Amino acid sequence: MNAAATNPARTLFLAWQDKRVTRAWFPIGRLDVLEDPRHYQFRYIRGAESARQNAGFEPLLDFPDWNTIYRSGELFPLFQNRVMSPGRRDFPDYLKLLDLPGTAEPTEILSASGGYRVTDNLEVFPKLERREDGSFRCRFFVHGTRHSNAAANQRLEQLKPGEKLYVTLELTNPATGLAVQIQSEDYHVIGWAPRYLVADLMHAIANAPGSYSAKVVRVNPSPAPSKQRLLVEFTGNWPDYEPMSSVDFEPLVQ
């Protein structure tokens, strides 16, 4: 199963990290892919207000107005420039790194890759979807692998696709307070779930403790970036809970 099969990639969010002081991540914007005809829409969400108040976030150059709904018949350059060109010789290897098929569209690639670039502090992630029965499945690259100890990094290299992983709530993480920790079956702390997913994953872990699990999708050896080393799949259940419905994800303009 590939990442495109687990998420239709019709709504993506943009996150911004305060690299200067807090290192905190804030969801700041929403990208919608609309059909008939195909076009794209971007607007800021209330997480951008929180980022402005708590970390001095300013509007992006591509989207200078807080209260405008930006529309385009083509994917906005800020997002398109985060997708490798299909004309590159290493493009097939790039899709393999993301566990995507050769037919993957740019928004599917962004959903899987996070739009990672070394030169800035932005990251893209797909909207989590809850099925009618309350179940869900999501994929993400594990964060913070470079902060794990040498033994954990060695264990990461030994992980195999399909291998079970342990997921635990960490209540006293020195950087973030609350965190979702990813461990190997022999209890090596491999890394952490992205911070912008913590609140939603926490609900599944705390409210449906017997119904969640995680496994390895693929391990990408060096020279893959540290943010794209370990791709995992998390499955769980949200009884009476709608993901990404907190105030931070509300658009500033409807």
N, C-alpha and C positions, 0 to 999 in steps of 0.2 A: 504494500500500500504506500503510495507517495503522498507528499504533503498536499498536493493539489486535490487529492481525493478526500482529505480530511477537512478541508476548509475551502469554500468557494471563492474566497479572496474578493468579495464584493465590497467590504468595508475594511479599511485599514486605518490604524492610528499612528500618529507620529509622536515619539517621545524625545525629550530633551534632557540632557544631564548637566547639572551644575558642577563643572569640573574645578571651579575656583575654590569653593569653600566646603559645601556639604556633601558633594559627590552624589546627591540625590537625583533620582529620575522623576520626571513629571510628564504625564501625557498632555500634549499641547494642541494637537490638531487631528482632524478627521478627514480622510480621503474616501469618497464614495465613487464606485464604478457603476454608472447607470447605463441602461440599455435602451434601444429603440428610439433614437440612434445611440450608439456607444458614445458616451462622454464622461468627463471626470469633474468632480466637485470637491473643493477643499474649503474648510472653515475651521476657525479656532474653537477649542472647547474650554471649559472652565478650569481645567488643569493648567492652562496657560496663565490664567489669573493668579493661581496659586504659585506658579513658577515666578511670575513677576513680583509678587508680594514677598516671597520668601527667599528668592535667589537672584533677583534683578533681571529676569528674562525680558528681552526686547523682541518685537515682531521680526520675523525672518525677512530678509531682503526680497525674496520672491513673493511674499504675502505681507505687505507692509501695514494693512488695515485690519485691526482686531475684528471689526464688525461687518466685514464683506464676505459674501459667498462667492468664491472664485470658481469659474467654470471654464472648461476647455474641451475641444474635440480631441485633443491629444494629451497624453500623460504629461503633467507638469514637469519642466526640466529638473526641479529639485528631486523628483522621484526617478525620472528616466535616467538621470546621470548616476544613479545608484545601481543600475542594472548593467551587467557586462554586455558588450555588443556581441550579437550572435556571429559577427564576422571574425571574431578573434579565434585563433587556432585552439586556444585552451577552453573555449566555451563549453564543449561537451564535458570536459573534466569538471568545470565549475558546476554544471547541473548535477553531475554525479555527487559532488561534495554536498549538495543540498538535497539529495535523494529525490530529484525531479526528473520527469521525462523530457525528451527533446522537444516536445510540443508546448512546453510551459510558456505561459504569457508573462509579460513583465510584472504584473501585479502578483501573480503566483510566485514569481522569483523573489519579489520584495517580501512577501509573506514568509517565505522560508529563510531568506538570507538576513533579514533585518535591515537591508540597505546599508550594511556596515561599510564605513569609510574611516581610514586612520586619521584623516585630516579634520574631522569635526566631532560633535557630540550629539548627533541625532541618530535615532534608530526607529525602524518601522516594525509594526507588529499587527497581525490580523485580529479582527474582532472575534472573540470567543463565542461560539454558538451552542446553545442548549437545545437538545432534541426534545421531542414531545414527552418522552418517558423520563426526562430529567438527566439523561446521561450526556456526556461530552467527551471529546477527544481533542487534544491539542499537541502541537510539537513546538519545541524551542531549543535553541542552543544554550547550553549551560554557561552561566556567567561565572567569573571569578576563578577560573581554573588556575590562573597564574598565582593566585594567593594561597593555593593548597600546598601542603608540604611535599617534599621530594618523593616520599613513599606513595602518596595519593596520586601524584602525577605519573609515577611508574605504573600504578594500578590502572589509571585511565588508559594508558597505552595498551593494556592487556584486555580491555573490555571488548566484547564481541556483540554483533547485532543480535537482538532478541534477549540479551542478558537482562535479568531483573535488577532493578535499582530500588533502593529504599528512599522514601521521601519523608522528611520530618519537619515540624515547625521548630524554628529557632527563635526563642523569645528575647534573647539578649545579645543579638549580633552587634558587635562594637561599632559597625558602620551604619546599620539601618534600624537597629532595634529588632523589629519583627522580620524574619526571613524564612524562606523555604529551602531547606538544605537537601542536596542530592548526595546520596552515599552509595558505595558499592555494597554488595551483599556481605562482604567481610568488613564493613563499617569504616572504610576509608571515605573521608569527606572529599568528594570530587569537585564540588562547586555548588552553585546556588541557582535557583530559578530567577529569571529577570524580575527586577523589583516591581515593574508595572503589572506583573501577573500575580503578585503575592496575595493581594486581598481576595481575588477570586479563587485561587487555589486553596487558600486558607479555609474558605467556606466548605469546600469539598472534603478537606482533611478533617475539619472539626465537626461537621454536621452529618457526614456520611462516611465514618471512619473505616467501615469494612468494604467500601466499594471503589477505592482508588488504588491505582498501581502505576508504575513507571517502568520503562524498559529502554534499552539502547537501540537507537535506529542505525546510527553509524558513527564511527570514530574517524576523524580526518587527521592523519599524521602531519607533522611539520613538513612543509612550510605553511600550512593552513594557519590563518590568524587564530589567536587564542580564543577569540569570541566565536569561532566556528569549528572548534575542535570536537565537541561532543554534542550530537543531535539526539534528543530523547523524545519519547512520546509518553504523554501523561493521559490517563483515562480516569474518569470519576463520575460523580453524580451530584447534582445540585437540587435537592428537594426544596421546592417552593422558593427558588432563588434565580434571579435573572442576572447573568454576568455583565460586567462593564456597564452597570446602570447607576453607578454612584454619581454624585454631583460633578466630579472631575471630568466625566465623559459627556456631560451635557453641552451641546453646541452653544456658543455665545449668541448666535443668530440663527433663527429657524428658516 
